[in-house]
Amino acid sequence: MIALNFNTLILIDYKTLSIIFFCLTGATVKDIYNTLKGIDNKVKLTRILVSAITSSILIYSFSDILFEMGFSSKMITGISFLTGVSGFNALEKLSNLEGLINFLKYIKAYFDKDND
């Protein structure tokens, strides 16, 4: 059985921790903002965690590609925060097949317009 100890925690790099932290911060800010504006009744921890987890996985999976494209660590931090802010909304839109198809059509139209 493998146990988590201090040496295991050292293996987690700072890039991963910063992505998780800023996605969690963005999700928290979004939920507090919605509560203060009256959109939601209260701050929900489950909504914050789902948003932070989905956006963290998304950013972590694309982080190496973004670094190769020339993005700096500061840009990745900003992108992590922004995906944390929009993470739960994006998950709602992509949770059904129709939303996913519309999103893929939007991305395809963007790249087709960019190539012209």
Contacts in CASP RR format, 6 or more apart in sequence:
PFRMAT RR
TARGET T0000
AUTHOR 0000-0000-0000
METHOD contacts of the structure
MODEL  1
MIALNFNTLILIDYKTLSIIFFCLTGATVKDIYNTLKGIDNKVKLTRILV
SAITSSILIYSFSDILFEMGFSSKMITGISFLTGVSGFNALEKLSNLEGL
INFLKYIKAYFDKDND
15 63 0 8 1.000
15 73 0 8 1.000
15 76 0 8 1.000
16 60 0 8 1.000
18 73 0 8 1.000
18 76 0 8 1.000
18 77 0 8 1.000
18 80 0 8 1.000
19 56 0 8 1.000
19 59 0 8 1.000
19 60 0 8 1.000
19 63 0 8 1.000
19 76 0 8 1.000
19 80 0 8 1.000
20 52 0 8 1.000
20 56 0 8 1.000
22 77 0 8 1.000
22 78 0 8 1.000
22 80 0 8 1.000
22 81 0 8 1.000
22 84 0 8 1.000
23 51 0 8 1.000
23 52 0 8 1.000
23 55 0 8 1.000
23 56 0 8 1.000
23 59 0 8 1.000
23 80 0 8 1.000
23 81 0 8 1.000
23 83 0 8 1.000
23 84 0 8 1.000
24 48 0 8 1.000
24 52 0 8 1.000
24 56 0 8 1.000
24 84 0 8 1.000
25 81 0 8 1.000
25 84 0 8 1.000
26 52 0 8 1.000
26 81 0 8 1.000
26 82 0 8 1.000
26 84 0 8 1.000
26 85 0 8 1.000
27 47 0 8 1.000
27 48 0 8 1.000
27 49 0 8 1.000
27 51 0 8 1.000
27 52 0 8 1.000
27 55 0 8 1.000
27 84 0 8 1.000
27 85 0 8 1.000
27 87 0 8 1.000
27 88 0 8 1.000
28 48 0 8 1.000
28 52 0 8 1.000
29 85 0 8 1.000
30 51 0 8 1.000
30 84 0 8 1.000
30 85 0 8 1.000
30 86 0 8 1.000
30 87 0 8 1.000
30 88 0 8 1.000
31 40 0 8 1.000
31 43 0 8 1.000
31 44 0 8 1.000
31 47 0 8 1.000
31 48 0 8 1.000
31 51 0 8 1.000
32 43 0 8 1.000
34 40 0 8 1.000
35 41 0 8 1.000
35 42 0 8 1.000
35 43 0 8 1.000
47 88 0 8 1.000
50 88 0 8 1.000
50 91 0 8 1.000
51 84 0 8 1.000
51 87 0 8 1.000
51 88 0 8 1.000
51 91 0 8 1.000
52 84 0 8 1.000
54 87 0 8 1.000
54 88 0 8 1.000
54 90 0 8 1.000
54 91 0 8 1.000
55 80 0 8 1.000
55 83 0 8 1.000
55 84 0 8 1.000
55 86 0 8 1.000
55 87 0 8 1.000
55 90 0 8 1.000
56 80 0 8 1.000
58 83 0 8 1.000
59 76 0 8 1.000
59 79 0 8 1.000
59 80 0 8 1.000
59 83 0 8 1.000
63 76 0 8 1.000
66 75 0 8 1.000
66 76 0 8 1.000
66 79 0 8 1.000
67 76 0 8 1.000
71 79 0 8 1.000
83 90 0 8 1.000
93 99 0 8 1.000
93 102 0 8 1.000
93 103 0 8 1.000
94 100 0 8 1.000
94 103 0 8 1.000
END
